[in-house]
Amino acid sequence: MISDQIRNLIGVEVKDDCDLASFTTMRLSSRGTLIEVLETQALVTLLPYLNNHQIPYLLLGWGANQLLPPEVPGVVLHLKMPVSPESLEELKPEYDFPASAGLNQLTALAIKYGLKGWEVFTGIPASLGGAIYMNAGTNLGEIGNLIRTVTLVTPTGEIRTEMIGAKSFSYRKNYFVKPGEVIVSATIAHQGIDQAISQKIKEYLEYRKKTQPLATRNCGCVFKNPHPTIPAGKLIDLLGLKDLQMGDLRISPKHGNFMENTGKANWDQFSSLISIIRYQMDLWYGIEFELEVKIPYH
Ligand SMILES: Cc1cc2nc3c(=O)[nH]c(=O)nc-3n(C[C@H](O)[C@H](O)[C@H](O)COP(=O)(O)OP(=O)(O)OC[C@H]3O[C@@H](n4cnc5c(N)ncnc54)[C@H](O)[C@@H]3O)c2cc1C
């Protein structure tokens, strides 16, 4: 399926029939062709190749809000552009980072200098690219408000820069990544220096540890909150569904909107559990639950 032209391309590593379970935080079993991308320039060749040969591809960041099917059609792209150590040392008004940078690296920088605004993504397991795509956030705010520009590679291999504005994001959603485009880097600003930020981040991390099952294999929130003041987890809890188990998959006893893989949970168990929750929500509350977790090819 993948020609030698691509296998020999500088800046990519092709891994056939790869075990992809460890590439998602929930670790459902999955296999497929993985292409690790180490340079933006490689995407300029790779994306037109995949599109011209009608090979489907999906982007995988940390796989913290994405579940892969047992056999992934086409290829999985995983960005591994290096983050320059200097960029994690300096104090600047704004920073350019590759999409492969981890939010944990940015949080370490925020703690070091007290970067105001960066507390909003405290503890979210994510690559910067995945966090921008999802407009990740906490009840302190969303990452989208800090992003100034996003650079993408288009399916035809052009590099384009998106200027971020008031209408670029909404709750867990972006409006500018077009189908087939890949986020390769972004500029992120802060709102000044505040020495209280490092303490705020540490306290918020403690709060998250108490309220979310962080030590388990899960994919973050499965459903979007149906309304800003109505958390999906609370509704699941009210219906007494917490702890419901389907094989090795259970609704977290700690947080109703998290599902935990306690052993060898599989795709079918996940599908069954979300169907039960959606049916119950519709039956008792007349609410149609929308998935937050991305499930490609579903
Ligand atoms: C324990 C736990 C706690 C969590 N807590 C939170 C929380 O508090 N708030 C929150 O918002 N989320 C939370 N999440 C969910 C998750 O961390 C976020 O959604 C995060 O943004 C996903 O980033 P990722 O790099 O893992 O992306 P993935 O899950 O790999 O991908 C998510 C989507 O982004 C797309 N994508 C990824 N990279 C790119 C790219 N470079 N270009 C184009 N598209 C791309 C993917 O194709 C996919 O559609 C949590 C998850 C876990 C496991």
The ligand as a Tripos MOL2 file, in Angstrom:
@<TRIPOS>MOLECULE
LIG
   53    58     1     0     0
SMALL
NO_CHARGES

@<TRIPOS>ATOM
      1 C1         -7.4280   11.2680   32.1110 C.3       1 LIG1
      2 C2         -7.8890   12.2440   31.0600 C.ar      1 LIG1
      3 C3         -8.3140   13.5010   31.4460 C.ar      1 LIG1
      4 C4         -8.7530   14.4230   30.4740 C.ar      1 LIG1
      5 N1         -9.1730   15.6530   30.8810 N.ar      1 LIG1
      6 C5         -9.5560   16.5700   29.9430 C.ar      1 LIG1
      7 C6         -9.9540   17.8870   30.3350 C.ar      1 LIG1
      8 O1         -9.9770   18.2550   31.4920 O.2       1 LIG1
      9 N2        -10.3250   18.7570   29.3430 N.ar      1 LIG1
     10 C7        -10.3220   18.4050   28.0160 C.ar      1 LIG1
     11 O2        -10.6470   19.2520   27.1630 O.2       1 LIG1
     12 N3         -9.9580   17.1640   27.6330 N.ar      1 LIG1
     13 C8         -9.5660   16.2390   28.5520 C.ar      1 LIG1
     14 N4         -9.2020   14.9860   28.1630 N.ar      1 LIG1
     15 C9         -9.2900   14.6100   26.7290 C.3       1 LIG1
     16 C10        -8.0160   14.8960   25.9440 C.3       1 LIG1
     17 O3         -6.9170   15.0470   26.7940 O.3       1 LIG1
     18 C11        -8.1810   16.1580   25.0630 C.3       1 LIG1
     19 O4         -9.2820   16.0530   24.1970 O.3       1 LIG1
     20 C12        -6.9330   16.4150   24.2330 C.3       1 LIG1
     21 O5         -7.0990   17.6340   23.5480 O.3       1 LIG1
     22 C13        -6.6330   15.3100   23.2180 C.3       1 LIG1
     23 O6         -5.3580   15.5790   22.6740 O.3       1 LIG1
     24 P1         -4.5420   14.4220   21.9350 P.3       1 LIG1
     25 O7         -3.2140   14.9630   21.5440 O.co2     1 LIG1
     26 O8         -4.5310   13.1960   22.7630 O.co2     1 LIG1
     27 O9         -5.4260   14.2090   20.6370 O.3       1 LIG1
     28 P2         -6.0950   12.8510   20.0840 P.3       1 LIG1
     29 O10        -7.0040   12.3100   21.1440 O.co2     1 LIG1
     30 O11        -5.0460   11.9600   19.5400 O.co2     1 LIG1
     31 O12        -6.9610   13.4320   18.8990 O.3       1 LIG1
     32 C14        -8.1150   14.2070   19.1460 C.3       1 LIG1
     33 C15        -8.6000   14.7660   17.7890 C.3       1 LIG1
     34 O13        -7.6690   15.7230   17.3190 O.3       1 LIG1
     35 C16        -7.2020   15.3780   16.0080 C.3       1 LIG1
     36 N5         -5.7960   15.7670   15.9160 N.ar      1 LIG1
     37 C17        -4.8100   15.4420   16.7810 C.ar      1 LIG1
     38 N6         -3.6400   15.9940   16.4000 N.ar      1 LIG1
     39 C18        -3.9080   16.6840   15.2460 C.ar      1 LIG1
     40 C19        -3.1190   17.4640   14.3510 C.ar      1 LIG1
     41 N7         -1.8160   17.6610   14.5600 N.pl3     1 LIG1
     42 N8         -3.7210   18.0130   13.2590 N.ar      1 LIG1
     43 C20        -5.0470   17.8220   13.0270 C.ar      1 LIG1
     44 N9         -5.8360   17.0890   13.8450 N.ar      1 LIG1
     45 C21        -5.2880   16.5340   14.9360 C.ar      1 LIG1
     46 C22        -7.3910   13.8760   15.9340 C.3       1 LIG1
     47 O14        -7.4610   13.4030   14.6030 O.3       1 LIG1
     48 C23        -8.6970   13.6980   16.6990 C.3       1 LIG1
     49 O15        -9.8130   13.9860   15.8760 O.3       1 LIG1
     50 C24        -8.7520   14.0600   29.0980 C.ar      1 LIG1
     51 C25        -8.2940   12.7900   28.7240 C.ar      1 LIG1
     52 C26        -7.8600   11.8820   29.6820 C.ar      1 LIG1
     53 C27        -7.3650   10.5270   29.2400 C.3       1 LIG1
@<TRIPOS>BOND
     1     1     2 1
     2     2     3 ar
     3     2    52 ar
     4     3     4 ar
     5     4     5 ar
     6     4    50 ar
     7     5     6 ar
     8     6     7 ar
     9     6    13 1
    10     7     8 2
    11     7     9 ar
    12     9    10 ar
    13    10    11 2
    14    10    12 ar
    15    12    13 ar
    16    13    14 ar
    17    14    15 1
    18    14    50 ar
    19    15    16 1
    20    16    17 1
    21    16    18 1
    22    18    19 1
    23    18    20 1
    24    20    21 1
    25    20    22 1
    26    22    23 1
    27    23    24 1
    28    24    25 2
    29    24    26 1
    30    24    27 1
    31    27    28 1
    32    28    29 2
    33    28    30 1
    34    28    31 1
    35    31    32 1
    36    32    33 1
    37    33    34 1
    38    33    48 1
    39    34    35 1
    40    35    36 1
    41    35    46 1
    42    36    37 ar
    43    36    45 ar
    44    37    38 ar
    45    38    39 ar
    46    39    40 ar
    47    39    45 ar
    48    40    41 1
    49    40    42 ar
    50    42    43 ar
    51    43    44 ar
    52    44    45 ar
    53    46    47 1
    54    46    48 1
    55    48    49 1
    56    50    51 ar
    57    51    52 ar
    58    52    53 1
@<TRIPOS>SUBSTRUCTURE
     1 LIG1         1 GROUP 0 **** ****
